[in-house]
Amino acid sequence: TQLYLNNNNFTGDFPSALVNLTNLKMLGLHGNNFDTDVPRSRIKEKVRVQKYLGVIKKNKNLWLKRKNKKLKIERDRLKVEKNAEAENEKLKAEYEELKTEVEMLKASLLF
């Protein structure tokens, strides 16, 4: 028996009743968004489960979004650090200029 439930946009937990279908040879689940994974340990080994989309894609997309958000935060942090370093170098240069000017003023006052 083949059961194709593809492209129904099902959500929620994977229906446990599907696990008990004894003559099931093919189970198509492409295009659904179950919140729980297919309990493969409870489905006979001879059943091929088509799950190109669904939980795997949903979890992968969620993981990628989180990963991208973390990367963006890290990239932004590095930009801030780089800008802070550049600003620090600029301030150091200004400090050295002012220090030189003060030394020149001191020297001119002594003469």
C-alpha positions in Angstrom: 0.0 0.0 0.0 1.2 3.5 -0.8 0.0 6.6 1.0 0.8 10.0 -0.4 0.0 12.9 1.8 2.3 15.3 -0.1 1.7 19.1 -0.3 -1.1 19.3 2.3 0.8 21.7 4.6 -0.1 19.5 7.6 1.2 20.9 10.9 1.3 19.7 14.4 2.6 16.3 15.7 3.2 13.5 13.3 0.0 11.3 13.3 0.8 8.2 15.4 -1.9 6.3 13.6 0.2 6.2 10.5 2.8 4.1 12.4 0.4 1.2 12.8 -0.5 0.7 9.1 0.7 -2.9 8.6 0.7 -3.0 4.7 2.3 0.4 4.2 5.2 0.3 1.7 5.5 3.9 0.8 4.6 7.0 2.8 4.9 10.4 1.0 5.1 13.4 3.3 6.6 16.0 1.0 5.3 19.5 1.5 4.1 19.3 5.1 5.3 21.0 8.3 5.0 18.5 11.1 6.3 19.8 14.4 7.7 16.4 15.4 9.9 14.1 13.4 8.7 10.8 11.8 9.2 8.1 14.3 11.3 5.9 12.1 12.0 3.4 14.8 8.2 2.6 15.0 7.7 2.4 11.2 8.8 -0.8 9.5 12.2 -0.7 7.8 10.6 -1.5 4.4 8.6 1.7 4.4 10.3 4.4 2.5 9.5 7.8 3.9 9.5 10.7 1.4 10.3 13.7 3.5 12.1 16.2 1.3 10.3 19.1 3.0 8.5 19.2 6.3 10.3 18.9 9.6 13.8 18.5 8.1 13.4 21.7 5.9 11.6 23.6 8.7 14.3 22.7 11.2 17.1 23.4 8.7 15.6 26.8 7.8 15.3 27.7 11.5 18.9 26.6 12.1 20.1 28.7 9.2 18.1 31.7 10.3 19.7 31.4 13.8 23.1 30.8 12.3 22.8 33.8 10.0 21.6 36.0 12.9 24.6 34.9 14.9 26.9 35.6 12.0 25.4 39.0 11.5 25.8 39.8 15.2 29.4 38.6 15.0 30.0 40.7 11.8 28.5 43.8 13.5 30.6 43.2 16.6 33.8 43.0 14.4 32.8 46.2 12.6 32.4 48.0 16.0 35.8 46.6 17.2 37.4 47.7 13.9 35.9 51.2 14.1 36.9 51.4 17.8 40.5 50.4 16.9 40.6 53.0 14.1 39.1 55.7 16.5 41.7 54.7 19.1 44.5 55.1 16.6 43.2 58.4 15.6 43.0 59.6 19.2 46.5 58.3 19.9 47.8 60.4 16.9 45.9 63.5 18.1 47.3 63.0 21.6 50.9 62.8 20.2 50.3 66.0 18.2 49.0 67.8 21.3 51.9 66.5 23.4 54.4 67.8 20.8 52.6 71.2 20.8 52.7 71.4 24.6 56.4 70.6 24.6 57.0 73.3 22.0 55.0 75.8 24.1 57.0 74.9 27.2 60.2 75.4 25.3 59.1 78.8 23.9 58.2 80.0 27.4 61.6 79.1 28.8 63.3 81.4 26.3 
